[in-house]
Amino acid sequence: MTPEKKNQRRLRNLALLSLLLLLVGGTFAFQAFNQRAINDRLRENIPGGRVHDYYNRDTENKDVFVENYGNVPLMARIRLSEFMEKRSAGDTDFTPIVGGTIRDQVNTWTVMRPSETNLNTRVGDSAAFNTYANLTFGWTRSGQDAPWFMPTFNRDNQDLMTASAGHARDWLTSTATDGVTDGATHPGDGTDAYWSSGDSFDNSGPVWPGEEVTHDAAQNLQQDRAPMTISQWAALPNNLKVGNFWVIDHQTGWAYWANQLQAGETTSYLLDAAQMTAATDNIPGEYYYGIHVDGQLISPDRINDFLAADPDYTHHADLSDFLTAVQNGSIDNNWGNPGPNDDVQPDQINFSIMAPGTIFTMAGEQYRYLENQGGGNHLIILNNPIRHVSFNTQNDHINTWYDSLESVVQARVQRVSDNFVTGSVAPEDIVWQGQENWIPDNLNNFPEVASDVTQVDNSGTPRAFALSLADVTRLSGPGRAFSNLEQRPGANHGWWLLRTPSSANNPWVVHRSSGHLLGDAMPMWNSTGNGGTRPALIVRQ
């Protein structure tokens, strides 16, 4: 087996407020001159993506995926081509298994095209490889989180070099096809699970092409479902057609990521292994096998680039609908997810296209979707508060509720800190933005309170939790989960506790009818049937 050669294509708003208000003496004399406002933002949108190929010829591990290291979304596709030739003992020349293909001319290699119903069965000229090589598509390990990788050091978006590790060989650095020449551009030996949580790499020197910085290992997105053909995609319910998985147009061989790849995200694996079959052991002589990886990235406004005519194949009739769905984030105009009262399982929900504030029912519990935290992580909260809960007993009730969740839900729950540092702020010290008791405007004056924002913490435990005052502040406002005061109370006008104290004797709560944030509404020991606690979760998709 040879190291792979690849090619990647290039891609290409401080608020100032000035207000003059003049009150003139007299009973009701009033003038307001020249009321003005300017809202400015200066931002440079920098697209940037890198195809990663980790390969080890000894273990036959091969990991192919795409990283978005820029600050704008991308759409991605990859196409694999194969080549193999044999030479019997005593013969001088190799004979390719597909006529007309030449080892040193990768443009002649055979595009991997699967059956319409089975990725593991190649068709057409590609069928010649079924006997000799098995490709493992996607990544799944029972009970394991998504794999880890080392982010690219090469953040020059004009550079078409790939991040090739181990025995993988970048096409720009080496076009050799001898099966031994090195051409890696990225750290790692290409073996399975080489990187893990807590790993880092110092690229001072530089050791590898790119910036002389230290990067920490990061995590690939967990695949929502295994890679599939576009015909199989077309048969999916509409609410599941956009998400974190690969879709292969079996007519052209192009594999498309079925979602916009957001800034800082990295796809799941398209390919996880390339293993030679027992039939290769029976070849009486030598053989050479190689895979060429062609990666292309575009901004979502350029889907016509992916629809351009292919000189050798015809795009599937559903490709335009597929690309439009990815571009829009949905196959239709109603976001495609089940209704608020449709009780579904987690794998029937597409969190990545869910709007903040959406109500949905999952495995017997109704939730409110709060926000997309990136990296496949989504913040949700129980819609109807658990009643008769005091601040002093809140954690016990949350833990009991969590333990009662179905295992399919618990399996998606992410780790958070085991001990939140909440700080404390009195209601009389809060300056309110807009309406009183709506959004605190000066939390930064109380650093512990302001910094108590719930995020994934891999050193913690998968569990449920109460939101903090900082969380609710961040989630309140137009276009957010709590777009107005009426959106904040729980179902059936239930008040609910935050985890942030307002004093030694009182917690912050959300009022049951007005949605106001109250810091002196009840003692910590008080519980009533009008409200209680709303456990929240960060779930991974």
N, C-alpha and C positions, 0 to 999 in steps of 0.2 A: 504494500500500500504506500502511496506517496503522500508527502505533505501537500496540503491544498493551496491553490493559488486563487486569489480573489480580486474583485474590482468593486469599488463603491462610487456611486455618482454624487456630484456636488449639489448642493442646494442653493438656492438663492431666493400715561400721561401722568408738593408743596402747594398748597393752595394759598393764594394771596387774597385777602379780603380787605377791601377798602370801603368804609362806610362812613358817610358824613350825615349826622342827624342834628338839626338845629331846632330847639324849642324856643319860641319867642314869647315874651311876657304878655299877659292878657288872659282872659277867661279860657278861651279855647283856641287861641292863635297858635297855628302849627305850620311849619314848613319842613319839607324833607327834600334837600337838594342833592342831586347827583349820586343816588345810591348805585353802587357799582360792585361787581364781583368778578374775579378772574380765577379760573381753575386750570392750572397748568400741570403737565407732566412731561418730562423729558426722559425717554427710555430708548435704548437701543435694543432692537430685537435681534438676537444672535442665534441662528439655527446651527445645530451641530449634532452629528450622529456618527457612530462608529460601529461597523460590523465586527463582532468578536468571533474568533474561531479557535477553540482549544482542542488540540488533537495529540494523541499519543499512539504511535504505531504499534507499540508493544502491547498495550492493553486494549487497543481498538476503541478507546473512548474518543468521541468527537462531539463537541458542544458548539452549536452555532446559534447566535442570537444577536440582537441589535440594542445598542445603548444610545439614549438621547442625553448628551451632556450639555446641550444648549439651554436657552430659556424660552423657547417656543415649541409648540407641538409639531410632531412629524408624522408622516405615514411611511410605512416601510414594506418592502418586498424583497424576497431572496429567491434565486433560482439555482438549483444544483445541476451540474453536468458530470457524467461519469465517463471514464475511459478504462479499458482493459485490453491487454494483449498477452499472448502466450508464445512460448518457444519450446519446442520439444528438445529433449537431449540430443545433441549432435547437430541440430539445425543452427544456421547462422542468423536468420532473420526472425523477428517476432511477427506474429499475425494478430491483428486486432479482432476482437470478437464482433465488432460492428464494422462492416466494410466502409471504407472511405474516411475513417477516423485516424488521426495522426497524433502520436504522443506529444510532440512538441508544438502542436497547433491546437490550443484549447478551444478555439472557435469551431473546431470540427468535432469536439467531444459530444456525447449524446446527452441531450436534455433529459433529466429524470422526470418521466411523466407517469403518474400512477393510474390505476384503474379508477373509474368514476365512483366505485363503491368501496374501494379498499386501497389505502395508501401503501400497503405492504406488497402489492402486486403491480409491477411495472407493466406498461403496454407499449405497443409499437416497437421501434428500434430499441427502446429502453428495456424491453422484456428480456433481452439477452443477458442482463445482469442479475436476473432473478435467481439463477442457479448459483452464482458465485458470491454475492454480497447482500447482507441483510442490513437495512437502514432502520434505526429506531427513532421514530418521530415523537416529539414532545418530551416532557419530563414529569414523572410521577414517582413518588416513593411513599409507601404506606406509612402514615403517621409522621412524616417529615415535612418541615417547612420548605419553601423554595430554596434553590441553591444560591451560593454566594459567588461573586466574581470580583476581580480587581478593575475598577474604573480606568478608562483610558487616560494616559498621560498626554496623548497627542490631541490637543483641542484646537488644531488648525482646521477650520472647516473647508479650506481650499485643498487640503491634503487628502488624496484618495486612498492612503494607506489604511489597511485593516489592523485590528489588534489580534495578532496571531501568536499563539503561545504553544510551547512544547515543540512537537514536530510539524505543526502547521507552518506554512510558509506564505508570507504575503507576496502577492504577485508583483508589486512594484519593486520589492527588494530582491526578488529572485525568481526568474522564470525557468529555472532548472526543473527538469522532470526526470531526475535520476533516482529518486527515492531516498537520497541520503543528504543532499545539500541542505544546509541550514538557511533559514530566512525568517525566523521569528522576530516579532516587533513588540512583544509584550511579555511580562514575567509569568512564570508558571511552567510546569512540565507537561500540561495537557491531560493529566490523569483526572479521573472522576473525583469531584469534591476536593480539589486541591486547595481552594480557598474556603475559609470558614469565618464565622463571626469573631471579631476581635483582631483579625489579621490586618497588617498594614505593609506597605512597601515604600521605601525611600528611593526615589528615582534620581538622587543627586548624581551628577556626573556629566550628562545623564547616562543611566545604564541602558535605557530604552528610549526610542524616539519620543519627544514631547517635553513637557515642562519638568523642571527639576524641583519637584514637590513630593510630599508624602501623601499617599492616598490610603484610606481605610477601605477594607473590603465592604462591598454593598451587596444587596440582595436582588436577584431577579424577581420579576413579577411572578406570582403563582398563576399557572394557567387555569382559566375558568373551565376549560374542557380540552380534550385532546385535539391535536390537529386533524383537520377533515378536508374533504374535497368541497368544491363550491356547490356541487349538486347536493351534498349532505347539508351544507350551510343553508341552502334554499329551503330545505324541509324543516328547519328549526322554527319554533314559534317566533313571532316578530320581536318580542321583548328579549330574546336571547341572541339575536343576530349581531349585536355589537358587544364586544367584550375582549378579554385578554386571552386570545387564542389565535392559532394560525389557520388560514384557509388556503388551500392549494387549488388553483385553476388547473385541473387535470389536462386541459387541452393545450396549455402553453408551458406548464411546469412552474409558473411563478407562484410562490407562496406569499400571501399577504397577511400582515398583522391586522386583526379584525377590530382595531380600535385606534384612535389617535394616541400616539406614544407621547405622553406629557413630559415636560421638562424634568430631568432627573430620573426618569423611569427607564427600565431596561426590560425588554421582552422576556418571556419565558423561552425555553429552548425550542427551536424548530427541529433540530437534530440532536440526539443524545448519544448515538453510537453508530459506527459503521463497521460491521463485523463480517469477516470472510466466512463462508460456509465450509462444511466438510468437503464439498466438491473440489475446492482449491487444493486440498491435500492430495488429491488423486491426479493432479496435473503432472504428467511425466516430463518435468523440466522446470522452466521458470515462468513466472507471470508478473505483470506489473498492473496495479490498479490505482486509480486516483480519482478524487472528487474535486471539481472546481466550484467555488462559491461566488456567485455574482450578487452583490447587494446594492439596492437602489433606495434612496430616501428622498422624499419631497415634502414641501409644506402643504397643508390640507387644501389650499386654494388651487393646487395644480394637479387635480386628479386626471385631467386630460392627458398628462404626461404618461400615466399608467394605462390609458386607454388607446394610446397611439398604436397604429397597426404593427403587428409583429411580422417580420419578413418570412418566417417559417411556419407560424401557427396562427390559429384564429382564437381570439379571446372568447371565453364562455359568454353566452347571452346574458347571464346574470351578473357579469362583472361590473357593469355600470351601476346597477342597483346596489351591489355590495359596496363599491367605493363611495357612492353617494350616502349610504347609511353610515359609513365610518366618518365621512366628512361632516355630516349633520349630527352624529352621535346617536342616531336612531333610524330605524327603518321607516317610521311613520311620524306623525305629528303629535302623538299623545304619550311620548316617551316609552311606549311599548310595554311597560311593566304591569303586573297584575293590579287590580283595583285594591283600594284600602282594606276591603273586607274579604278578599280572596286569600284564604289560608294556604300558603305555598311553602315549599321547602327552600333552603338557601340557594340551591343550584338553579332555582327557577326565577331568581331575581338578578337583575343586572344593575348593581349599585353604581357602576361607573357612569351611567346615563341618568341617574336619579336626581331630580331637582331638590335643593334644600327645602325642608318643610314637608316633603312627601310622606303621607301616612301609608304604611303597608303592614301586612300581617304575615308573620313567618313562624312556622312550627308552633302555632297556637297562641302566640303573643303578638300584640299590635304595637308597632314602633313608629317613631318619627325619625326620618332621615335628617341628620344635622349637617354633615359636611364630608367632602372628599378630602382626606388628609394627604393624598398622594401616595405613591408607591403601592397602590392597591389597597390602602387602608381607608376605612369608612367609619365615621362616628355616628352612632344611632342611640336613641333613648326610648325607654318604655313610654308608651303614649299615655296610659292611665296610671296615675300614682298608686303605689301600694299604701293603703290607708292605715290609720292608727299606728303610725311610726313616729317616734320622737328622734331628735338629733342624737341623743345619747344611745339609742338602739339602732340607728340607721345602718351602720356597717353590718350588724348581725343580720338584719332583714335582707340587705343586698346580697350577702353571701348565701343565705338560704334560697333566695330567688334564683341566683345563678346556678346553684347545685341542682335545681329542679328543671333547668333547661334541657332540651333534647340534645343528645350527643352531637348530632349533625351541626347544631348551632355552636356548641362549645368548641368544636373542632376548628371553627373559623375565628374564634376570639383571640385577639392579640394580647401580648404582655404589656402591662403598664406598671408604673412604680408601686412597690408594696407599701410605701409610706409617703403620702403627699405632704409637702411643706406648704401649708395653706396661708400662713400669716393671718392677720386680723385687721379689719378696718371698721370704724364706727360709722353709722349712717350720717351723723352730723358732719363728718369729715369729707363726705362725697360731694363733688360738684357734678351736676347732672347735665348731660348733653340733651338739648331739646326739652321734652317733657320731663317733669320731675319723676324720679324713680324709674326712668326708662333705660338710659345707658350711662353708666359712670364715665366721666370724662377725665378723671385725674388719678386713675389707678396707678399710673407710673410713679406717683408720690409715695406709693406703698409697695416697694419692690417685691417683697415676698408674695403679696396678694397678686400682683400683676404677672409674676412669673409662674404662677401655679396654673399652667395650661396643660391639659391632658394630651399626651402623645404616646406613641409606642415606646416602650422602654424594655429592651431585650434582657436587662438584668432583673426585671420584675416577674410578675406572675400573670398568666391569662385569667382575667377576672372582670367582674362588673364594678362600677364605682359611681359615686355622685359627682355631678359637675361642680366646678368651682365658680366663684364670682367672675373670674377672668374668662372662663369658658363661655358663660352666658353673655358676657359683654361682647366677646368676639363673635358670637353667633346671632346677635341682635342687630337688626337694621334692614333696609331694603335689599331684596334679593338673597337674604340669608334665611336660616332655618326659622328664626323668630322675626318675621318681617315687620311686625307691629306688636303692640301690647297684647292684643287679643289672641295672638298666636302662642304666647308663653305659658298660660295655665295648662295643666294637664287635661286629659279628657274628662268630661262631666264636671268641669270647673274645679278641678282638684288643685290645691296648693301643693307646692313641693319644696323640699329642703335642698339647699346647696351644701357643699362640704366646708364652706368658708365661714368661720365665726365672725360676728360683729362685735362681740365682747366676750368676757368670760362666762356669761350667762345666756347669751342669745346667738342664734345662727342667722344667716341670711336665708330668706325664703322668697319664692315667687308667689304673689298673691293669687288666690284661687279664682277671682272674677276679673280683676283689673289687669293682672299680669305685671303689676309693679314689683320692683325689687324692694323688699322690706328687711331692715336689719334689726328691728326691735318689736317684731310682731308677736313673738312667743318665747317662752323659756325653753332651754335645751331639753328639759324633761317632759315637755307637753306633747300630747298626741291627741288627734281628733279624727273623726270619720270623714272630715272634709278634705283630707289630703294626707300626704306623707312623703314617701321617697320615690324618685323616678330613676331606677338604675340605668346607667349608660354602658355601652360596649363599643370597643373598636373592633370591627370585624374585617377580615382580609378576604379579598376576592382576587 
